[in-house]
Amino acid sequence: MSGDLIIPGDFLPIDTDSSIKTTIGPGIYKNPQTQSILPTNAGLINIQKSKAGTNQLVYIESNSKRYTPQTNDFVIGIVTGVIGESYKVQLQDFSPAVLLSMMAFPNATKKNRPNLKIGQAVYARVSEAIPEIETELECIDPTTGKEGGFGLLDESGYIFEVNLNFARELLFNANSIFLEKLASKCKFEIAVGINGKVWIKCGEGIKIEKDRVVPEEGKPVRDNTRDLKSTLAAAGFLVKCQKLRVDQIDAELQKQFKNI
């Protein structure tokens, strides 16, 4: 049953009918010889069945600190270098770098491809995650062949880290109230990486003064201080929500946006 505590080696309470297609997620291992499915992480089991009952998704919800790339994961990474025709991208501190091909962007060619700089952040999809070789990313929506929200993230946004289970909550739980509550306070853009990194931007974000254009005489200067404060407050609110009860969320939201 969903919500039961599972530890590695336990029997999984899933439907083993051969007519039901089973898709495994994080914390689950399939033995290639016996085809048996075993849990590899301790946590709460989640079993989601389709309405027709012909498909089921099985994964373990755990609060692990180390992110292990899985195919089709949405991640936020920092460019750390270049190797051949690929960028080296860091998904977590002290973790091996993964590769992002210079051709893994919409309409990229040898002559027309993005020129990323060290320190810039990208929102990407894990296209290949085989333990024996380096993990590969791409910034293309596989269903449309277009950008699909992936690519270089605006430097005026703010990146912060959350627990992996909270990142999954923001990304996959349609009934999660955290972003809904935040939207009642400010307008924002957000990108959530399942590797525990979140990019957020309210208005003009955290643009620095040197990027501002001197206005013509007589025209008012746009003050971005409010946007900067709102961006930092939104990030602070989401970080605090990881340890809050539902009845504490509204009070924390008011506290973070006080005097803004």
Rosetta blueprint (number, residue, H / E / L):
1 M L
2 S L
3 G L
4 D L
5 L E
6 I E
7 I L
8 P L
9 G L
10 D L
11 F L
12 L L
13 P L
14 I L
15 D L
16 T L
17 D L
18 S L
19 S L
20 I L
21 K E
22 T E
23 T E
24 I E
25 G L
26 P L
27 G L
28 I E
29 Y E
30 K E
31 N L
32 P L
33 Q L
34 T L
35 Q L
36 S L
37 I E
38 L E
39 P E
40 T L
41 N L
42 A L
43 G E
44 L E
45 I E
46 N E
47 I E
48 Q E
49 K E
50 S L
51 K L
52 A L
53 G L
54 T L
55 N E
56 Q E
57 L E
58 V E
59 Y E
60 I E
61 E E
62 S L
63 N L
64 S L
65 K L
66 R L
67 Y L
68 T L
69 P L
70 Q L
71 T L
72 N L
73 D L
74 F E
75 V E
76 I E
77 G E
78 I E
79 V E
80 T E
81 G E
82 V E
83 I E
84 G L
85 E L
86 S E
87 Y E
88 K E
89 V E
90 Q E
91 L L
92 Q L
93 D L
94 F L
95 S L
96 P L
97 A L
98 V E
99 L E
100 L E
101 S E
102 M L
103 M L
104 A L
105 F L
106 P L
107 N L
108 A L
109 T L
110 K L
111 K L
112 N L
113 R L
114 P L
115 N L
116 L L
117 K L
118 I L
119 G L
120 Q L
121 A E
122 V E
123 Y E
124 A E
125 R E
126 V E
127 S E
128 E E
129 A L
130 I L
131 P L
132 E L
133 I L
134 E L
135 T L
136 E E
137 L E
138 E E
139 C L
140 I L
141 D L
142 P L
143 T L
144 T L
145 G L
146 K L
147 E L
148 G L
149 G L
150 F L
151 G E
152 L E
153 L L
154 D L
155 E L
156 S L
157 G L
158 Y E
159 I E
160 F E
161 E E
162 V L
163 N L
164 L H
165 N H
166 F H
167 A H
168 R H
169 E H
170 L H
171 L H
172 F H
173 N L
174 A L
175 N L
176 S L
177 I L
178 F H
179 L H
180 E H
181 K H
182 L H
183 A H
184 S L
185 K L
186 C L
187 K L
188 F L
189 E E
190 I E
191 A E
192 V E
193 G L
194 I L
195 N L
196 G L
197 K E
198 V E
199 W E
200 I E
201 K E
202 C L
203 G L
204 E L
205 G L
206 I L
207 K L
208 I L
209 E H
210 K H
211 D H
212 R L
213 V L
214 V L
215 P L
216 E L
217 E L
218 G L
219 K L
220 P L
221 V L
222 R L
223 D L
224 N L
225 T H
226 R H
227 D H
228 L H
229 K H
230 S H
231 T H
232 L H
233 A H
234 A H
235 A H
236 G H
237 F H
238 L H
239 V H
240 K H
241 C H
242 Q L
243 K L
244 L L
245 R L
246 V H
247 D H
248 Q H
249 I H
250 D H
251 A H
252 E H
253 L H
254 Q H
255 K H
256 Q H
257 F L
258 K L
259 N L
260 I L
